[in-house]
Amino acid sequence: MKLRSIATGIIAVALIGVVALPASAATSKVQIVGGPLKALAFAGDNIHLTVKGLPKKTGVYVRECLATSKRPTAAQCNGNGVWVTPSFPGGIYPTDGTVGKPNTDFVLPVVGAFGDVDCSVSKCVIYVQRDHLGPTDKSLDTSVKISFAARLAAPVTAPSAAATSAPIGPDVLTSTIGSAILGDAPTAINASVDQTIVVKTLSGVTPTIVALPGGNCVITGTTIAAGWSGYCVVQVSSAGNASYTKVSKVYPLSVAK
């Protein structure tokens, strides 16, 4: 009888241990690893990164952003980000560095200041969030801190006429369709009517606008024609110039009739 009681107690403890095991324990946590992350060049630098632990068939955006207590807004992030996805529309990944694969090294350009954000005054991070296929899903959100070397003081003497100034950072793109400002979340458009996309660049460079493979729209110049309901992903790029470096943004569109 005593042995039976001991055995029963052992089984009960074992069952308690099984019940207490959280379901998330078997789920790998999303991680972003790589570097360098400290003493980055303020005028512009490159970080080699790898995103690990993504669920299958799930993509994320990786960008340099202002460190906030909530998910940063598009205005609080550098537009020069990378879309990391295991399944790119059409199966052919672009070679311009704007799209990467999970568990594979890619390069993320960063700068000490972008938009209204100055990383020498405010804290900045590399931020990971779900892509346009799940814009409200925050389960994959994660970040890693970065820091920059001191901003170089402006030279006291005026440069010679032959001297050329270094670019101050990535170009800034502002894209709209009608009154809608394009961003990370899908922008709804009507497939029954051709749409016009307007893109302004801070550099003044004429942007390149293309529809990524696999979607249901065709872009000719600045006109977007969609044939049926579904989705469309637009990529807008600036080649940059002597004052601004190149930048590329991806905008998801939700198409309906």
Order of alpha helices (4+ residues) and beta strands (2+ residues): alpha-beta-beta-beta-beta-beta-beta-beta-beta-beta-beta-beta-beta-beta-beta-beta-beta-beta-beta-beta-beta-beta
